Amino acid sequence: MGIFGVFAKVHKMNKEIEQNKEKYKDDLFTVVITSSLDDRKKSRAASIVKTWLGGSSSDIKELMKGSVPIEVRKHLSYEKAYKAIFNLKDEYIDAELVNETANGSSAAVVAEPYDVSETPEENAPATDNVGQLAQVELEKAQAEKAAAQQAQAELAAAKAELEKVQAEKAAAEQARAELAAAKAELEKVQAEKAAAEQARAELAAAKAELEKVQAEKAAAQQAQAELAAAKAELKVKTEVLSPQEQIASLGDSPNVYDYYENYAISKDGEKLVVFGNDEIEKMQFRERSFEKVVILDGVKSIGRGAFSNCQELTEVIIADSVIEVKNAFNGCGALEKVTMPAGLKTIGYSFDKLESIDLSRCSKLKNVDLGAFSNVKNILLPDVVERIIGHNWSIREIKLPPSFKKIGEETLKCYRIYCYSRNIESPVNLITCCANLYLPQDMIKSFIDLLQIEDDVTKITEESNGWLVKCRCSRHCELKCTIRPIPEEKLYVYDD
């Protein structure tokens, strides 16, 4: 098409717009492409959208998809929309205007492409419009060039975006590889952990088995000891000594005693010897004036109040056969010395006036009720004791053996407690019993860790001379205790 044809085409387009401009001045239109586009038409359609409608990049990308119908632009004036339709038709691209104001009715005007065979006189522009039409065509060419440059810029941007995506993909693949390596390492660590836990479980099982064997061994030794004791008792029973012979075995003259059914009293009334029947009866010797009482082998139990209120009694010797002492010696205000039986298992509130007691021989006494010694100031515990109950606030210092496990809250009010146990079940109760607690050096950290989780512990402070612990007791008072390592000179009290 020559320059004349271009001018004729533009003239026809302007003529059509002028004829209908007033008719559609208040209407809005949508430009719709109704036919599929090949690559050439896609390119031309994109150029026309850019030139006449100021289309965005997203409009162009939508056109390039080639799916129809395509609403290219909405809310356009008739003049602008018609120019776009006219140029699309000129490129043989099927398109139409949809009058939005007419509620979606079909196109009000369909532009037809300019045909150069039409009569020139009908379509040719006036001579004085040639310059104007040339200027329009130039602007169109410039707009198409700008659109092409914009397309190139967008292509470059797309390439840059592609490179970015590829870099991110490579980074993601690298991350996946590192994740796979981390998972493999984690699986290795978990396998090692499982193996370690299995080893610990096997070790615990082995320890449990060892403890079982040791317990069985101890039970066997206990059975042997009891058998030996039974044999000895049987021998004693089969070789029963007369009361006079038993008195003589004490180093006394049998002639200075008066003899009764199961006991003898010295003629001066100061000494009582009880022979081997099973039990000393309740209240049997209450409020008597003996100074010394000797209980011989064969007696197993001392009844309630058996020696209560014997105000002149100063010494008691109890045979190892006695396993139970009930509330037997209450009110004995002059009592100073008691030899406790090795076989003792239980003791009641018996020695309320005694100031010193030695229980170290009582190898079967696992539970000690300090209420039995409410005024005792010095006490030696057996090395088998596990549990301490009752109350005694007179004792200033005490040693708890390795067998110790549990004590009641404020059972004691000691200035010092030396605890050699490594199996303490009541750490808070223990610190309520003293102002200064001494533990094995290697036990202190684990002991402090146990205190950290106790609700009644209010503060723990590490100081230069040990750990200061504050706690609440059931009386709602705050108690303080300093924890220190056992001094070197007291470390080996319970060593064989």
C-alpha positions in Angstrom: 0.0 0.0 0.0 1.5 3.4 -1.1 1.5 6.6 0.8 -1.8 7.6 -0.8 -3.4 4.3 0.3 -2.2 4.9 3.9 -3.6 8.4 3.9 -6.9 7.1 2.4 -7.1 4.5 5.2 -6.5 7.0 8.0 -9.1 9.4 6.3 -11.7 6.6 6.2 -11.1 5.8 9.9 -11.4 9.4 11.0 -14.5 9.8 8.9 -16.2 6.8 10.5 -15.3 8.1 14.0 -16.7 11.6 13.2 -20.0 10.2 12.0 -20.6 8.1 15.2 -18.8 10.2 17.8 -21.8 12.1 18.9 -24.0 9.0 19.0 -21.6 7.1 21.4 -20.2 10.0 23.3 -21.6 8.7 26.7 -20.9 4.9 26.0 -18.0 2.8 27.1 -16.6 -0.1 25.0 -14.6 -3.3 25.4 -12.2 -4.4 22.5 -12.5 -8.2 22.1 -10.3 -10.3 19.7 -12.5 -13.2 18.6 -10.2 -15.4 16.4 -7.1 -17.4 17.1 -3.8 -15.8 16.2 -0.7 -17.1 14.4 2.7 -15.8 15.4 2.6 -12.9 12.9 -0.9 -11.8 14.1 0.2 -12.1 17.7 3.0 -9.7 17.0 0.8 -7.2 15.1 -1.9 -7.4 17.7 0.6 -6.6 20.5 1.9 -3.7 18.5 -1.6 -2.3 18.0 -2.5 -2.7 21.7 0.7 -0.8 22.6 0.1 2.0 20.1 -3.6 2.7 20.3 -4.6 1.4 23.8 -1.4 1.9 25.8 -1.5 -1.8 26.7 0.6 -3.2 29.5 3.1 -6.0 29.4 0.5 -8.3 30.9 -1.9 -7.5 28.0 0.8 -8.4 25.5 1.6 -11.7 27.3 -2.1 -12.6 27.4 -2.3 -11.9 23.6 0.7 -14.1 23.0 -1.1 -17.0 24.7 -3.4 -17.0 21.7 -6.6 -18.1 23.6 -9.8 -16.5 22.5 -12.0 -14.6 23.0 -9.6 -12.0 24.5 -10.9 -8.9 26.2 -8.0 -6.6 25.3 -9.1 -3.5 27.1 -12.3 -2.3 28.9 -13.9 1.0 29.7 -12.7 2.7 26.5 -14.2 5.7 24.7 -15.7 5.1 21.3 -13.0 7.0 19.5 -10.1 5.1 21.1 -11.8 1.7 20.8 -12.8 2.2 17.2 -9.2 3.2 16.2 -8.0 -0.1 17.8 -10.7 -2.1 16.0 -10.0 -0.4 12.7 -6.3 -1.2 12.9 -6.9 -4.8 14.0 -9.2 -5.4 11.1 -6.7 -3.8 8.8 -4.4 -6.7 9.9 -7.1 -9.2 9.2 -7.5 -9.9 12.9 -11.1 -10.6 13.8 -12.2 -8.2 16.5 -15.3 -6.4 17.7 -16.5 -3.7 20.1 -18.8 -4.6 22.9 -20.9 -1.7 24.1 -20.7 -1.9 27.9 -23.3 0.7 28.3 -25.8 -1.3 26.3 -25.5 -4.2 28.8 -23.3 -6.4 26.8 -25.1 -6.2 23.4 -23.2 -7.0 20.3 -20.8 -4.5 18.7 -22.3 -1.1 17.8 -19.9 -0.7 15.0 -17.7 -3.1 13.2 -14.8 -1.5 11.4 -13.9 -2.9 8.0 -10.4 -3.0 6.5 -9.6 -0.4 3.9 -9.6 -1.7 0.4 -7.3 0.1 -2.1 -9.6 -0.8 -4.9 -12.3 1.5 -3.5 -12.9 4.7 -5.5 -10.2 7.1 -4.6 -12.5 10.1 -4.8 -14.7 8.5 -2.1 -12.0 7.8 0.4 -9.1 10.1 -0.5 -8.3 12.8 1.9 -8.2 16.4 1.1 -4.9 17.7 -0.1 -4.4 19.9 2.9 -4.7 16.9 5.2 -1.7 15.0 3.7 0.8 16.5 6.1 -1.4 15.6 9.0 -1.8 12.0 7.9 1.9 11.7 7.3 2.6 12.9 10.8 0.1 10.3 12.2 1.7 7.5 10.3 5.1 8.6 11.6 3.9 8.6 15.1 2.5 5.2 14.6 5.8 3.9 13.3 7.6 5.5 16.3 5.1 3.9 18.6 5.6 0.5 17.1 9.4 1.0 17.4 9.0 1.9 21.1 6.8 -1.2 21.5 9.5 -3.3 19.9 12.1 -1.8 22.3 9.8 -2.4 25.2 9.4 -6.0 24.1 13.2 -6.4 23.9 13.6 -4.9 27.4 10.9 -7.2 28.8 12.7 -10.1 27.0 15.9 -9.1 28.7 14.1 -8.9 32.0 12.6 -12.3 31.4 16.1 -13.8 30.7 17.4 -12.2 33.9 14.5 -13.7 35.8 15.1 -17.0 34.2 18.8 -16.9 35.2 17.7 -15.9 38.8 15.3 -18.9 38.8 18.0 -21.2 37.6 20.4 -20.0 40.2 17.7 -20.5 42.9 17.0 -23.9 41.5 20.8 -24.8 41.7 20.8 -23.4 45.3 17.8 -25.5 46.2 19.4 -28.6 44.7 22.6 -27.8 46.8 20.4 -27.3 49.9 18.7 -30.6 49.2 22.0 -32.3 48.9 23.2 -30.8 52.2 19.9 -31.8 53.8 20.3 -35.4 52.6 23.9 -35.3 54.1 22.5 -33.9 57.3 19.8 -36.5 57.5 22.4 -39.2 56.9 24.5 -37.8 59.7 21.5 -37.5 61.9 20.6 -41.2 61.2 24.2 -42.1 62.1 24.0 -40.2 65.4 20.6 -41.7 66.2 22.0 -45.1 65.5 24.9 -44.4 67.8 22.5 -43.0 70.4 20.4 -46.1 70.2 23.4 -48.3 70.5 24.5 -46.3 73.6 21.0 -46.6 75.1 21.1 -50.3 74.4 24.5 -50.6 76.1 23.1 -48.6 79.1 20.1 -50.9 79.3 22.3 -53.9 79.2 24.6 -52.3 81.9 21.5 -51.6 84.0 20.3 -55.2 83.5 23.8 -56.4 84.5 23.8 -54.2 87.6 20.3 -55.4 88.5 21.5 -59.0 88.1 24.5 -58.3 90.3 22.4 -56.7 92.9 20.1 -59.7 92.8 23.1 -62.0 93.3 24.4 -59.9 96.1 21.0 -59.8 97.8 20.8 -63.6 97.5 24.3 -63.9 98.9 23.4 -61.5 101.8 20.1 -63.5 102.4 22.1 -66.7 102.4 24.6 -65.2 104.9 21.7 -64.0 107.0 20.2 -67.4 106.9 23.5 -68.9 108.0 23.8 -66.4 110.8 20.2 -67.1 112.0 20.9 -70.9 111.8 24.0 -70.4 113.9 22.1 -68.4 116.4 19.3 -71.0 116.4 21.9 -73.7 117.0 23.4 -71.7 119.8 20.0 -71.1 121.3 19.2 -74.8 121.0 22.5 -75.6 122.7 21.7 -73.2 125.5 18.3 -74.7 125.9 19.7 -78.2 126.0 22.3 -77.0 128.5 20.1 -74.9 130.7 21.9 -73.4 133.6 20.3 -73.0 137.0 19.6 -69.5 138.2 22.5 -69.8 140.7 24.9 -70.8 137.8 23.7 -67.8 135.8 24.3 -65.5 138.7 27.7 -67.0 139.1 28.4 -66.4 135.4 28.0 -62.7 136.1 30.8 -62.8 138.7 28.5 -62.5 141.7 28.0 -64.9 144.6 24.7 -66.8 144.3 24.4 -66.7 148.0 23.7 -62.9 148.1 20.5 -63.2 146.0 16.9 -64.0 146.8 15.4 -66.2 144.0 12.0 -65.9 142.4 10.2 -67.6 139.5 12.0 -65.8 136.7 14.3 -63.3 138.4 16.6 -62.8 141.4 17.1 -59.7 143.6 20.3 -59.0 145.6 19.7 -59.1 149.3 20.5 -55.4 149.6 17.8 -54.7 147.0 20.1 -52.8 144.6 20.5 -55.3 141.8 17.9 -57.2 139.7 18.8 -60.1 137.4 16.0 -61.3 135.0 16.3 -64.9 133.7 15.5 -66.3 130.3 11.8 -66.4 129.9 10.4 -64.9 126.7 8.9 -61.6 128.0 9.2 -59.3 130.9 5.6 -58.6 131.7 3.9 -55.2 131.6 4.5 -53.0 134.7 6.3 -56.0 136.4 9.1 -54.0 138.1 7.4 -50.5 138.0 8.6 -48.0 140.7 11.1 -50.3 142.3 14.3 -49.2 143.9 16.9 -51.1 141.9 20.2 -49.4 141.0 21.2 -51.9 138.3 19.2 -54.3 136.1 20.7 -57.2 134.1 18.5 -58.9 131.6 20.0 -62.3 130.6 19.8 -64.3 127.3 16.5 -65.9 126.6 14.4 -62.7 127.1 13.0 -61.5 123.8 10.7 -58.6 124.8 10.5 -56.0 127.5 6.8 -55.1 128.2 5.3 -51.6 128.4 6.2 -49.8 131.7 8.1 -52.8 132.9 10.7 -50.5 134.7 8.9 -47.2 134.6 9.6 -44.7 137.3 12.5 -46.6 138.9 14.0 -43.4 140.2 17.2 -45.0 141.6 18.1 -47.0 138.5 21.4 -45.9 137.0 22.5 -48.8 134.7 20.7 -51.4 132.5 22.4 -54.3 130.6 20.1 -55.9 128.0 21.0 -59.3 126.5 21.4 -59.6 122.7 18.4 -62.0 122.6 16.0 -59.0 123.2 14.4 -57.9 119.9 11.8 -55.5 121.2 11.8 -52.8 123.9 8.4 -51.2 124.5 7.8 -48.1 126.6 9.7 -49.8 129.4 12.1 -47.3 131.1 10.1 -44.0 131.1 10.6 -41.8 134.2 13.9 -43.4 135.2 15.5 -40.0 136.1 18.8 -41.3 137.4 19.5 -43.6 134.4 23.0 -43.0 133.0 24.1 -46.1 131.1 22.3 -48.6 128.9 23.9 -51.5 127.0 21.6 -52.1 124.1 21.0 -55.6 122.5 22.6 -56.5 119.2 19.3 -58.2 118.1 17.1 -55.2 118.7 14.6 -54.5 115.9 12.0 -52.1 117.5 12.0 -49.7 120.4 9.3 -47.5 121.9 9.3 -44.3 124.0 11.6 -45.9 126.6 14.4 -43.6 127.6 12.9 -40.2 128.1 15.5 -39.2 130.8 18.6 -40.7 129.3 21.2 -38.2 128.0 23.5 -40.5 126.0 22.8 -43.7 124.1 24.9 -46.1 122.0 22.9 -48.0 119.3 26.0 -49.0 117.3 25.6 -52.7 118.3 22.0 -52.9 117.1 22.8 -54.6 113.8 19.1 -55.2 113.0 17.7 -51.8 113.9 16.9 -50.2 110.5 14.3 -47.7 111.7 15.0 -45.4 114.7 12.3 -43.4 116.4 14.1 -40.5 118.2 11.0 -40.0 120.3 12.3 -43.0 122.3 15.2 -40.8 123.3 13.5 -37.4 123.6 16.2 -35.9 125.9 19.3 -37.7 124.6 22.1 -35.2 123.6 24.5 -37.8 122.3 23.6 -40.8 120.1 25.5 -43.3 118.0 23.4 -44.9 115.3 23.9 -48.5 113.9 25.5 -48.7 110.5 22.3 -50.4 109.1 19.8 -47.6 110.0 17.8 -46.4 107.0 14.9 -44.3 108.4 14.8 -41.8 111.2 11.4 -40.5 112.6 10.1 -38.8 115.7 11.6 -35.6 117.2 14.7 -34.8 119.3 15.8 -31.2 119.4 18.5 -31.8 122.0 21.1 -33.6 119.8 23.7 -31.1 118.6 25.7 -33.3 116.3 25.0 -36.7 114.7 26.6 -39.0 112.1 24.3 -40.7 109.5 25.8 -43.9 108.1 26.0 -44.9 104.4 22.8 -47.0 104.8 20.7 -43.9 105.7 17.9 -43.0 103.3 15.2 -40.9 104.9 14.4 -38.6 107.8 11.3 -36.6 108.8 11.0 -32.8 108.5 12.6 -31.1 111.5 13.2 -34.5 113.2 16.4 -32.9 114.5 17.7 -29.4 115.3 21.4 -30.2 115.0 24.2 -27.7 114.6 26.1 -30.3 112.5 25.1 -33.4 110.6 27.7 -35.6 109.0 25.9 -37.7 106.3 27.8 -40.5 104.6 24.9 -41.8 102.6 24.8 -41.6 98.7 21.1 -42.6 98.5 19.2 -39.8 100.2 15.4 -39.9 99.5 14.5 -36.8 101.5 17.0 -34.0 100.7 14.7 -31.1 101.7 13.8 -32.8 105.1 17.5 -33.4 105.8 18.4 -29.7 105.4 15.5 -28.8 107.8 17.3 -30.8 110.5 20.6 -28.9 110.8 22.4 -25.6 110.3 25.4 -27.3 108.8 25.3 -30.4 106.6 28.5 -32.2 105.6 28.4 -34.6 102.6 31.0 -36.5 100.6 32.6 -34.1 98.2 31.5 -36.0 95.1 27.8 -36.0 96.4 27.4 -32.3 96.8 26.6 -31.4 93.1 24.0 -34.1 92.7 22.4 -33.2 96.1 22.2 -29.5 95.0 20.6 -30.6 91.7 17.9 -32.5 93.6 17.2 -29.4 95.8 16.9 -27.2 92.7 13.7 -29.0 91.7 12.1 -28.9 95.2 9.2 -26.5 95.6 10.0 -25.8 99.2 13.5 -24.6 98.4 13.4 -20.8 98.0 17.1 -19.9 97.3 20.4 -21.7 96.7 23.6 -19.6 96.8 27.2 -20.8 96.2 29.5 -19.1 98.7 33.2 -19.3 99.5 32.7 -21.8 102.4 30.0 -24.0 100.7 26.4 -23.7 99.5 23.8 -21.7 101.4 20.3 -23.2 101.1 17.0 -21.6 102.2 13.7 -23.4 102.4 10.2 -23.3 103.9 9.0 -25.8 106.5 5.5 -26.9 107.4 5.5 -24.3 110.2 5.8 -21.6 107.4 9.2 -20.6 108.7 12.3 -20.0 106.6 15.2 -22.3 107.5 18.8 -22.0 106.5 21.5 -24.7 106.0 25.0 -24.5 104.7 26.3 -27.6 102.8 30.0 -28.4 102.9 32.2 -31.4 102.2 33.1 -33.8 105.0 36.5 -32.8 106.6 39.4 -35.1 105.9 39.7 -36.2 109.5 36.1 -37.5 109.5 36.0 -39.1 106.1 36.7 -42.7 107.1 34.4 -43.1 110.1 32.5 -45.9 108.4 35.3 -47.6 106.5 36.1 -51.2 107.2 
